[in-house]
C-alpha cells in the first residue's frame, strides 16, 4: 500500500513539474480546454450509450 501511495505521489510531482515547465500561456489554455472537452465528450457518449441501451429493452 505504501509503495502505491509513493508511486502516486511521484506521478503527481512529475505532472506538476511538467505543468510548471510550460512557459506559454496559450499551450496551458489549450491543455485545460482539451481536458474539459475530453471529459465532456466522455460524459456525453456515456449518456447516449445508456439511452441507446434503454431503448433496446423497451
MIKEKOL-706060 format. One record per residue: x, y, z of N, C-alpha, C in turn. Coordinates in steps of 0.2 Angstrom, whole numbers, plus 5000, padded with zeros to 4 digits. Layout:
BEGIN
XYZXYZXYZ...
This chain:
BEGIN
500449945000500050005000500450065000501050065004501450125004501850134998501950084994502350084988501850124983501250104983500750134978500650204980500650224986500550294988501150334985501750304986502350344984502350344976502150294973502050304966501650354963501050364967500550414965500850484966501250494972501550554974502050574968502450524966502950534961502650554955502050524953501750544947501450614947501150634953500850704954501450754953502050734956502550784956502850794949502850734945503050734938502650784934501950774935501450814931501550884933501650904940501750974942502351004939502850964939503450984936503351004928503050954925502850964918502451034917501951044921501551104920501951164922502351164927502751224928503251234923503551184919504051204914503751234908503051224907502751254901502751334902503051364897503151444898502551474894502251444889501751484885501051474888500751534889500051534892499551504887499751514881499251484875499251404876499851374877499851304877499451274884499551314889499251294895498451304894498251354891497551364890497251304885497651284880497451234876497451164879497951154884497851094888497251084892497151144896496551144900495851134896495851174890495251164886495151094883495751064881495750994879495550944884495750954890495550914896494750924897494550984897493750994898493350964892493650974886493250944880493250864881493850834883493850764883493350734889493350774894492850754900492150754897492050814894491350824891491150774886491550754882491450704877491350634880491750624885491650554889490950554892490750614895490050614899489550604893489550644888489050644883488950574879489550544878489450474875489250424880489350434886489150384891488350394892488150454892487350464892487050434886487350454880487050424874487050344874487550314877487550244877487050214881486950244887486450224892485750234889485650294885484950304882484850244876485350234873485350184867485150114870485550094876485350034879484650024882484450084885483750084887483250074882483450104876482950094870482950024868483449984869483449914866483049874871482949884877482549844881481849864882481649924879480949944879480549924873
